[in-house]
Amino acid sequence: MSLSPIMSSLVPPLTLPTVSISYTQLSDKNADLSAKIQQGFGPNGLGILSISDVPGYSLCRKNLLHLGPKLANLPDDVKMELEDANSRYNFGWSHGKEKLESGKLDLLKGSFYANPVLDVPTTDQSLIERYPSYCGSNIWPRKVLPELETAFKTLGKLILDVGLLLAYHCDRYVMLEGERLEQTLVHSRCHKGRLLYYFPAQQHSSPDHGSISSWCGWHTDHGSLTGLTCGMFTRDAVEIDCPDSAAGLYVKTRTGQIVKVEYGVDEIAYQIGETTEILSSGRLCATPHCVQAPKGDAASGVDRTTFALFMQPDWDQKLSFPEDVHIHRELIQSNGSLTFGEYTEKLLDKYYHLKM
């Protein structure tokens, strides 16, 4: 889940590669990865790093991402059956429900949300009513696109497994008492996958077209750790290279600098979320980010599909916030404790003002 919109900057962007860690290094629990964790996730980092050479990942990525255009171009009445307004569109299909920085509805991006681990996280109706964004059930298009479920779950679970290895090394770097990131995530029922399809920029008019954040507005993920695939660009359902070198993922650093971030197509990127920044007392830092659409004649008819896995604490896990919290201070009770589910609902109310 992605929240916390900010305004874009006019500073000319730099292009930087992510800090990269090989899967072999990551799998070694005795390896000292603190320097790379600090470089990627520390206060002076970009809040993102990538993992290379993950066995089986490239095929899993392709198997899911090529389904993005097929899902987005299903008949409207079919997609409506995949919507779940009660969860604020955090299960199933969502298009035109989120708002851009301008306050207009986002028509350039369609999303499909599901929990890749649990189809039915709970049958407790009181929890479903209290935390609909997490406790609802998956909605799969099994009749019209049956291959989506297997591809979604396979990639989601792989990114989760690799993310848990990364969380272990983050814990070794932070070395704080209290909530350990790995244990927080391994027991959670709240992980949420999001298959994102970006419609061709010319297909829908947008007040933000031409800006750095033209395909996805500035925001900071509010969970613990987000796993992210490199985007797949297609035209007429045929995969192509990105037609514009300026298109892609941008990050805003602690100093306010805008940086274009690049990582390999066969690498998994991981970004720190606000909850981890808060609970690590700022030793692991979340950064605002956005996506720019390709421009120019060569970009005509080009769309983009990607996948994000939001790794998050369980909805009923108590989060003990330190006294010096600077993110969403107004949402945290005087005793400094909320469940993750309560924290999420407060954030949703803050940014959407009311339940959809």
KEDREN-571983 format. One line per 10 residues: their letters; for each residue x, y, z of C-alpha. Coordinates in steps of 0.05 Angstrom, whole numbers. Example, Ala and Ser with C-alpha at 12.3 -4.5 7.8 and 13.67 -1.06 7.14 Angstrom:
as> 246:-90:156 | 273:-21:143;
END
This chain:
mslspimssl> 0:0:0 | 28:67:-20 | 12:132:15 | 43:199:34 | 40:240:-30 | 90:297:-36 | 103:351:-87 | 152:340:-144 | 216:379:-154 | 244:416:-214;
vppltlptvs> 316:397:-198 | 347:362:-259 | 352:288:-240 | 415:246:-236 | 415:172:-256 | 444:123:-206 | 446:47:-201 | 419:13:-140 | 466:-19:-89 | 465:-92:-111;
isytqlsdkn> 473:-156:-69 | 479:-225:-100 | 430:-279:-78 | 489:-322:-58 | 514:-267:-10 | 444:-256:16 | 433:-330:30 | 496:-333:74 | 472:-314:144 | 545:-306:165;
adlsakiqqg> 560:-255:111 | 571:-184:135 | 526:-141:90 | 523:-82:137 | 562:-35:90 | 514:-49:32 | 452:-44:77 | 477:23:102 | 493:47:32 | 425:29:5;
fgpnglgils> 378:37:65 | 416:83:112 | 402:157:123 | 446:176:64 | 420:122:18 | 365:120:-35 | 320:75:8 | 326:20:-45 | 374:-36:-62 | 369:-96:-108;
isdvpgyslc> 383:-171:-106 | 414:-205:-166 | 417:-277:-191 | 355:-302:-154 | 342:-374:-179 | 279:-379:-221 | 261:-305:-214 | 267:-284:-288 | 216:-335:-311 | 168:-320:-254;
rknllhlgpk> 171:-246:-270 | 155:-257:-344 | 99:-306:-329 | 62:-254:-288 | 79:-188:-322 | 57:-210:-391 | -13:-220:-361 | -19:-146:-342 | -45:-121:-410 | -92:-181:-414;
lanlpddvkm> -123:-165:-347 | -128:-90:-359 | -162:-101:-426 | -216:-149:-401 | -287:-124:-413 | -308:-70:-364 | -365:-112:-336 | -317:-169:-321 | -269:-122:-285 | -326:-93:-245;
eledansryn> -338:-163:-217 | -266:-162:-192 | -275:-98:-152 | -282:-95:-76 | -304:-26:-52 | -310:-50:20 | -234:-60:24 | -224:9:-8 | -204:-29:-70 | -146:-64:-35;
fgwshgkekl> -169:-132:-61 | -183:-147:-134 | -184:-96:-191 | -177:-21:-181 | -176:33:-234 | -192:107:-226 | -201:101:-151 | -135:132:-127 | -120:206:-131 | -62:241:-165;
esgkldllkg> -22:297:-131 | -70:345:-167 | -130:314:-131 | -156:285:-197 | -172:210:-202 | -115:169:-231 | -138:141:-297 | -68:121:-322 | -58:63:-275 | -96:-1:-262;
sfyanpvldv> -81:-47:-204 | -97:-118:-183 | -87:-133:-109 | -83:-200:-75 | -50:-235:-16 | -1:-284:-48 | 3:-328:14 | -69:-332:40 | -132:-330:-1 | -174:-322:62;
pttdqslier> -131:-290:117 | -187:-297:169 | -260:-317:175 | -270:-273:236 | -324:-225:212 | -307:-173:266 | -235:-170:240 | -259:-165:168 | -302:-106:187 | -247:-74:228;
ypsycgsniw> -190:-84:179 | -222:-93:110 | -159:-73:73 | -122:-135:100 | -174:-185:125 | -215:-190:61 | -209:-249:13 | -174:-253:-54 | -216:-245:-117 | -187:-284:-176;
prkvlpelet> -211:-281:-248 | -210:-357:-252 | -260:-362:-309 | -230:-311:-356 | -156:-310:-337 | -142:-373:-296 | -66:-369:-304 | -63:-304:-265 | -72:-337:-197 | -14:-386:-203;
afktlgklil> 33:-334:-234 | 15:-282:-181 | 25:-329:-122 | 89:-359:-148 | 123:-291:-159 | 95:-262:-95 | 120:-319:-51 | 189:-317:-84 | 196:-242:-72 | 173:-254:0;
dvglllayhc> 224:-309:13 | 281:-266:-14 | 255:-207:25 | 257:-247:90 | 331:-261:78 | 342:-187:68 | 303:-171:131 | 350:-218:170 | 410:-177:147 | 374:-112:162;
dryvmleger> 364:-136:233 | 438:-151:240 | 454:-81:215 | 404:-44:260 | 416:-86:323 | 359:-54:362 | 316:-86:416 | 242:-95:403 | 208:-113:338 | 256:-150:293;
leqtlvhsrc> 239:-140:219 | 248:-213:200 | 204:-240:255 | 153:-186:243 | 146:-206:170 | 152:-282:175 | 90:-287:220 | 48:-236:183 | -17:-250:146 | -18:-180:116;
hkgrllyyfp> 29:-185:56 | -4:-156:-5 | 17:-163:-78 | -1:-110:-130 | 2:-122:-204 | 6:-53:-236 | -12:-37:-307 | 4:32:-334 | -40:50:-393 | -6:85:-452;
aqqhsspdhg> 1:158:-430 | -37:183:-491 | -96:138:-478 | -121:180:-420 | -113:255:-410 | -79:274:-344 | -63:341:-312 | 5:313:-293 | 24:288:-362 | 95:310:-378;
sisswcgwht> 117:315:-305 | 167:268:-272 | 109:236:-235 | 65:228:-297 | 54:153:-290 | 53:147:-214 | 51:205:-165 | 101:218:-110 | 89:174:-49 | 124:136:6;
dhgsltgltc> 105:64:20 | 78:59:91 | 92:-15:106 | 157:-50:124 | 191:-72:60 | 168:-69:-13 | 194:-119:-65 | 191:-91:-136 | 203:-120:-205 | 233:-81:-262;
gmftrdavei> 177:-57:-307 | 159:-93:-372 | 143:-47:-431 | 98:-71:-487 | 65:-45:-549 | 7:-84:-579 | 23:-141:-530 | 95:-147:-555 | 151:-135:-505 | 198:-78:-524;
dcpdsaagly> 254:-38:-493 | 234:26:-459 | 231:79:-514 | 252:136:-469 | 315:135:-426 | 283:187:-379 | 224:142:-363 | 223:99:-301 | 230:101:-225 | 251:165:-189;
vktrtgqivk> 270:175:-116 | 274:237:-73 | 333:235:-25 | 338:262:46 | 370:326:18 | 312:336:-31 | 351:314:-93 | 312:278:-148 | 349:215:-172 | 329:167:-228;
veygvdeiay> 342:96:-201 | 362:38:-246 | 369:-36:-232 | 375:-98:-275 | 313:-129:-308 | 330:-195:-273 | 340:-163:-205 | 289:-154:-149 | 290:-85:-118 | 270:-73:-46;
qigetteils> 248:-7:-16 | 242:11:58 | 173:32:82 | 154:83:134 | 137:32:188 | 208:3:185 | 238:73:188 | 198:89:250 | 212:24:286 | 287:26:269;
sgrlcatphc> 291:97:296 | 313:123:228 | 371:75:217 | 333:46:157 | 302:102:116 | 242:105:70 | 244:153:10 | 189:183:-32 | 187:156:-104 | 147:163:-168;
vqapkgdaas> 145:136:-240 | 154:177:-303 | 120:155:-368 | 159:153:-433 | 151:214:-478 | 158:228:-552 | 132:195:-616 | 168:130:-600 | 127:123:-536 | 60:123:-573;
gvdrttfalf> 19:62:-552 | 71:39:-501 | 46:10:-435 | 82:-16:-374 | 69:-72:-325 | 104:-85:-259 | 92:-120:-193 | 102:-97:-122 | 98:-139:-59 | 83:-99:3;
mqpdwdqkls> 112:-137:62 | 79:-113:125 | 67:-130:199 | 6:-170:219 | -57:-128:228 | -59:-143:304 | 15:-133:317 | 28:-79:368 | 77:-27:343 | 115:9:397;
fpedvhihre> 135:76:368 | 196:113:395 | 187:181:426 | 223:218:371 | 177:197:314 | 174:249:259 | 129:212:210 | 54:216:222 | 65:239:294 | -7:263:297;
liqsngsltf> -33:191:287 | 4:160:344 | -28:156:413 | 4:186:475 | 27:117:498 | 63:107:431 | 28:42:414 | -19:21:357 | -32:-43:320 | -10:-42:248;
geyteklldk> -82:-49:227 | -103:12:268 | -44:51:241 | -63:34:169 | -136:53:179 | -115:120:208 | -71:132:147 | -126:114:99 | -173:161:134 | -120:216:132;
yyhlkm> -109:211:57 | -177:191:32 | -217:227:87 | -272:175:85 | -284:103:66 | -301:91:-6;
END
